[in-house]
Amino acid sequence: MAHPLRHAESSVRKFGGEPEDYLAIHRWFDESKAYFPDFRHRALYPHTAGIFFAE
């Protein structure tokens, strides 16, 4: 599984800015890895409702 910094760097390539601009959001998305250390953690935040919560 990728580190939140890798996801932040990907967001920079896609949307511009600096990795630090996106790092907090990607860390929040990946918090669920502490409970589900496999692909199931992605069912908790990276979807439409998760984006709403992040806002």
Rosetta blueprint (number, residue, H / E / L):
1 M L
2 A L
3 H L
4 P H
5 L H
6 R H
7 H H
8 A H
9 E H
10 S H
11 S H
12 V H
13 R H
14 K H
15 F H
16 G L
17 G L
18 E L
19 P H
20 E H
21 D H
22 Y H
23 L H
24 A H
25 I H
26 H H
27 R H
28 W H
29 F H
30 D H
31 E H
32 S H
33 K H
34 A H
35 Y L
36 F L
37 P L
38 D L
39 F H
40 R H
41 H H
42 R H
43 A H
44 L L
45 Y L
46 P L
47 H L
48 T H
49 A H
50 G H
51 I H
52 F H
53 F H
54 A H
55 E L
